[in-house]
Amino acid sequence: MDRPTAIILIDPYNEFLHSNGKLNPRIRDSLDKSNTIANLYKLIDFARKQKLPIYYCMHQQTSRYTMEGWTLINKSLSGLKSNMVFEAGSFGVEFFEGMEPVPENGDVVVSKHWNSSSFQSTDLDYQLRQRGIGHVVMAGLVANTCLESTARYAYEHGYALTMLTDCTAGFSHEAKETAAKLIWPLFSNQVLTVDEWTKSVVQGERSVI
């Protein structure tokens, strides 16, 4: 039986992808080695042509009052706050040029996530189920944190999963490669490059059981 497909695209913020982004220096080597930006453009262009919706999963934005009075704040959130990463209203939280959502394509910007998973404390599962999506194609940042955590949640919710190895990057390229080769196959239906996946769609193999 066919399982309708959507792309899950995590955090295509300037903060990661633009050379002036606060987090760009930490992933730049992996971005370059995977040719991530060019491959994300390729994925988005293909999704538009195929009328496949893209679900944009963006991290919560920060301000001087963010997490004020919180008693359960982890290392990652503490770092984001102290460095004002994803600062509301800043250049860093704008969509990277050419990766903006297109509602006419069926794109959805889901509620923002606080930690790694785009399912935790968001409406992502609800939005996907409202549209009958059963197969999600995973792309975005960062490979072995938000992307992998979101994929694991998707697995627990029963979605079929395709992970795209060259539409992501890691805080080190070695970490990204290790995740893609050793970890993702444990819970994913497919671990492919964007070219391999788009070719399978064109050949009529889009559905994943």
N, C-alpha and C positions, 0 to 999 in steps of 0.2 A: 504494500500500500504506500502511496506517495505521502511524503511528509513535507508540507510546505516549508520553504527555506527563507531565512533572514540572515543578514549580516549583523553581528554584534561588534561595534567599533568602540573601543575604550580609549578615552582621554586624548583625542587628537587636538590637544591644546598647543598653543605657541610655547607654553612653558616647557614642553618636551621637544617639540619638533623644530622650532625656530632657533637659529644660532644665538639669538639674544635671550632665549628662555632660561630661567633659573636652573632647570633640571637638565637642559640640553648637554652641558659638558659631561654629565655623568653617564649618558647613554650614546654620546656622539660616535664613539668607536664602533659600537654595535650597530647603530643606524647605518653607518657607512659600509660596514662589512656585509650587512644584509640587504643593502640598497632599499631600506625600509620605506623611505618617503616615495620613491618612484613606484614601488610595489603597492603601496596604499592607494596612490592615484590610479594605478591599473585596476585594483579591486573596485574602487568607487565607480570608475568609468564603466566597468563591466556590469556592476549592480544596476546602474542607471539604464543601460541598454537592455538588460534582462528584466527590468521592472522588479528587482528584488529589493525589498525595504531594508534600510539600514537603521539599526537601533543604536542611538548615540548614548553612551554610558559615561558620564562625566563626573569627575571628583568634586566634592563639595568645595566651595570657595571660602577663603579666609578673610577675616577682618580683625581689628584689634580686640573685638569682643568675642570672637569665635572660641568656643569651648570654655568660656568664662565660668568658673565654679565647678568644672567637671572633676570628678574624683577617679574616673576610669579612663585615663588617657595613655595610649600606648606610645612607644618610641617613635613610630612613624608620624602619628598625629602631632606629637610634641615638636618634632622637627619641622613639620609644615607650618605650624603656628609661629615658632620662633624665627623662622626665616621668611615668613609671609609668602609662602609658596601658594600658587593659585589665588592670589589676592583679588578680591572682588573689584571689578571695574578696571583692572589692569590689562595691559597688552597680553600678559601671560595667559589669561583665561579666555582670550578670543580663539575661535576655531582657526587652525592653521589654514592659510589661504588655499582655496580649492577643495577643502574637505568639509565645507559647511553642509548642514542638513538641507534636504529639498523635500518639503512636505508633499508636493505634488507627486513625488516618487513613492509616497507611502512611508517616508522616513519618520521616525519617532525619537524625540529627545526625552528619555526617561528621567525620573527623579534621581538626584545626585547621590552617589555613595560616599560614605565617610571613610571607610577603610579599604580593604582590597577587593572584596566581592561586589560586583554591580547588582547582585540579587539581594544582598543583606540590607534591610531597611529601605528598600526602594520598591517601585512598582513594575520592575522589569518583567517578572514572571506573569503578572496580571496583564500587562500590555501584550506580551507574546501570546498568551492563551486567548485573549480577546480576538486575536486575528488568526487563530488556529495554527500558529507556527509550531513545528515539531522538530525542525533541524536548524541548528545555529552554526554559522561559520564565524570563527573567532579571529579577531585582528585587533591591533592596538597595543597599548602600553600599560605596564611594563611586562615583559614576557613571563618572568617567574614570580611576579607578585600579583598585580591586579588581573592580568589576563588569565593566568593559571587558576587563581582563586575563583574567578567568575566561571571559568570552564568547569571546575569541580562542582560548584553549586548547580550548574546546568545539568551535569551528569546526575546529581542527586535528585533533581526534579524530573528526570526522565527524558530530557532532550537528546536527540542524536547530535553528535559533535564532529565538526571538522575544524582542525587547528591549522592555521597557515603560518609556516615557519619563517617566511621572509616578509611578513606584514607586521612585524613586531621587532623589538630590540630589548636588550637587557642592560642592567647596570654594569655588567661585563659581558662581552660576547661569549666567553666560555660558559657563563651561567645560562645564557639563552640557549646555546647549543646543547648543553647538558639536559635542560628541561625538554627541549624538542625531541631529543633522541632517546632519553631514558624514562622521562616522567609522563609526558603527554600520551604516549601509546598505551599507558595503563588504563586510561579512562576515555580515550577518544575513539570514535569510529574510524577517523582518517586523520593522518598527519601529512600534509601536502604543501608544496609551494603554491603560490597563487596561480602560476601558469598551469600546473598539473590540475588544480581544481577547476579553473575556468574551462580547460579542455574537456574535462569530464562532464561539465554542464552542457557544453555545446554538443557533445556526443550523446546527450540524452540520459546521463547517469546522475542527474542532480539528486535524486532521492537517496536517502541513506536510511537503512533499516536497523 
